[in-house]
Amino acid sequence: MSPYLVDAPDIFVESRTKPISNVPEMINGNRPTDGGNLIVEADDYNNLLKQEPNAAQYVRRFMGSEEFINDKKRHCLWLLGADPVELRKMPLIMERVGKCRQSRLSSTKKTTRDCAETPSLFQEIRQPKTHYLAVPEVSSEKRRYIPIGYLSPDVIASNKLHVVPNATLYHFGILTSNVHMAWVRVVCGRLKSDYDYSKNIVYNNFPWPDASEAQKTAIEKLAQAILDARSLFPASSLADLYDPLTMPPQLLKAHKTLDTAVMKLYGFPAAMPEAAVVAALMGRYQKIVVR
């Protein structure tokens, strides 16, 4: 019996740094390690721009799991490529950068202290230069699907968001399907009862289907239908859209249609129980990793 309590081979899904399938790499978002000084909280945003109007070009939306799912407004100072002469004209920005430097210097970690040499920048920078797929690290298990979606490159992803640069609608479609969610529910770690999505455990070990270009195109159309259904409710956050009690019928229908197509792509019967889906995925996983 599998350690995941399903009728599957007795195997253990190990942490790995690269995907076992031929798909774009998932990376962590940007880690500030700044003592909070490069982050502009909602109650500071208007006051900062009022006192330092020239700082507007350096203030970006900043999203982790909480901000992404609930559409909470949070910003950061993104000073990558900023001209030093411009920064020195903004006392409040210089004050924040100076405090960031002091915070890093006081760290017990050498890597953090070393980053005090570049206090205007996040400690770890992995921001995509094009639109990217965002997968929240933490999300509620009460939702039928983990809310994922695309963000523009001017939205800075925090280290609480997983990022897939160069992800197509096909990749979005498979990741938002019931097949991937079945895998998540069994393999994913938990933070209390919430999903704690790990790229090294969940994404990198997920066995993707073999799909022709025509099949990928079909999945992409169904994935776009999900985004179209979301767009009918522009005032709603992902938390609103994916609450089991308030999920719009149009969105639920689009998901179910995609689910049916993804099940067929894997060769699974439409009514296949979730435990059987996981068992089949475990079998595929084992065949890939033992090659």
PyMOL commands that set and color helices and strands:
alter all, ss='L'
color gray80, all
select helices_A, chain A and resi 42-51+53-58+65-70+84-87+91-105+110-117+169-175+178-187+199-203+213-231+238-241+249-266+274-289
alter helices_A, ss='H'
color red, helices_A
select strands_A, chain A and resi 27-28+39-40+59-63+75-77+132-136+138-139+149-151+156-157+161-165+189-191+194-196
alter strands_A, ss='S'
color yellow, strands_A
deselect
rebuild
show_as cartoon
